[in-house]
Amino acid sequence: MPLPRHMLTNDGLVVLAKAGVGDGFLVDLIKHKRTLFDTSADALALLARHGLSEKVMRAVVEKQEEVQLRKPRLTVSPVGQAMGELEEGEAILVQPPGPRRLFRSEPERWYKITMR
């Protein structure tokens, strides 16, 4: 399953570094963007071979550890009707189990479940 386009990964860092983006900006992106990094020894060695500095690699390791320690927050909120397109991994819409409507005048209820 492909990752969302706005998720910063090891490959994204390599692309940005090859484009000439400096260490300071890369570290800022790592700190402030949604990320999913591979911090295995092989993956970090690959980043080094592509010319990423130790400063950037430290930021990658720190961010990935922070992400792994963070507890996911789940929110459930009712919505009036099924929404159009949702970004993958962002939210899902579900209907509660049981009869769709108790009364004809009662609208269908959908619930948006989001995990961050």
C-alpha positions as semicolon CSV with decimal commas, in nm:
position;residue;x (nm);y (nm);z (nm)
1;M;0,000;0,000;0,000
2;P;0,157;0,332;-0,102
3;L;0,211;0,602;0,156
4;P;0,028;0,935;0,139
5;R;0,218;1,189;-0,071
6;H;0,268;1,426;0,222
7;M;0,448;1,162;0,433
8;L;0,824;1,228;0,450
9;T;1,035;0,913;0,416
10;N;1,400;0,819;0,370
11;D;1,353;0,829;-0,007
12;G;1,202;1,177;0,016
13;L;1,503;1,300;0,209
14;V;1,737;1,162;-0,056
15;V;1,539;1,336;-0,333
16;L;1,549;1,667;-0,145
17;A;1,921;1,636;-0,063
18;K;2,004;1,561;-0,427
19;A;1,804;1,872;-0,523
20;G;2,041;2,078;-0,307
21;V;1,821;2,137;-0,002
22;G;2,038;2,226;0,298
23;D;2,067;2,048;0,632
24;G;1,882;2,316;0,829
25;F;1,575;2,294;0,607
26;L;1,583;1,913;0,605
27;V;1,593;1,906;0,987
28;D;1,300;2,152;1,000
29;L;1,100;1,929;0,764
30;I;1,179;1,624;0,975
31;K;1,062;1,803;1,290
32;H;0,740;1,945;1,145
33;K;0,612;1,702;0,879
34;R;0,441;1,367;0,915
35;T;0,713;1,109;0,874
36;L;0,778;0,739;0,846
37;F;1,148;0,666;0,853
38;D;1,342;0,342;0,835
39;T;1,615;0,374;1,098
40;S;1,777;0,034;1,050
41;A;2,155;0,030;1,013
42;D;2,125;-0,044;0,640
43;A;1,882;0,243;0,584
44;L;2,097;0,493;0,776
45;A;2,406;0,376;0,586
46;L;2,218;0,438;0,261
47;L;2,133;0,792;0,372
48;A;2,501;0,851;0,449
49;R;2,604;0,715;0,108
50;H;2,363;0,965;-0,051
51;G;2,545;1,247;0,130
52;L;2,304;1,325;0,414
53;S;2,486;1,466;0,714
54;E;2,504;1,315;1,061
55;K;2,291;1,608;1,183
56;V;2,008;1,508;0,947
57;M;2,040;1,139;1,034
58;R;2,024;1,220;1,407
59;A;1,703;1,416;1,344
60;V;1,560;1,116;1,155
61;V;1,638;0,878;1,443
62;E;1,501;1,118;1,705
63;K;1,179;1,179;1,513
64;Q;1,119;0,808;1,451
65;E;1,170;0,731;1,821
66;E;0,928;1,013;1,909
67;V;0,668;0,876;1,666
68;Q;0,701;0,523;1,803
69;L;0,659;0,642;2,164
70;R;0,357;0,863;2,092
71;K;0,025;0,704;2,178
72;P;-0,227;0,723;1,895
73;R;-0,529;0,943;1,961
74;L;-0,859;0,807;1,841
75;T;-1,157;1,037;1,790
76;V;-1,509;0,939;1,692
77;S;-1,750;1,207;1,576
78;P;-2,091;1,191;1,410
79;V;-2,133;1,338;1,064
80;G;-2,454;1,415;0,879
81;Q;-2,390;1,192;0,579
82;A;-2,113;0,991;0,416
83;M;-1,836;1,221;0,301
84;G;-1,678;1,202;-0,043
85;E;-1,315;1,106;-0,074
86;L;-1,100;1,065;0,233
87;E;-0,726;1,050;0,237
88;E;-0,594;0,699;0,302
89;G;-0,502;0,643;0,664
90;E;-0,669;0,966;0,777
91;A;-1,024;0,860;0,859
92;I;-1,293;0,604;0,791
93;L;-1,668;0,637;0,799
94;V;-1,888;0,371;0,954
95;Q;-2,253;0,324;1,026
96;P;-2,356;0,191;1,365
97;P;-2,481;-0,168;1,374
98;G;-2,852;-0,241;1,386
99;P;-3,147;-0,102;1,194
100;R;-3,061;0,190;0,969
101;R;-3,338;0,412;1,098
102;L;-3,576;0,384;1,388
103;F;-3,817;0,632;1,232
104;R;-3,853;0,742;0,872
105;S;-3,786;1,104;0,971
106;E;-3,455;1,016;1,138
107;P;-3,156;1,078;0,908
108;E;-2,886;0,817;0,859
109;R;-2,601;0,864;1,100
110;W;-2,243;0,809;1,002
111;Y;-1,940;0,830;1,227
112;K;-1,597;0,952;1,130
113;I;-1,313;0,773;1,309
114;T;-0,973;0,940;1,298
115;M;-0,643;0,822;1,445
116;R;-0,347;1,055;1,478
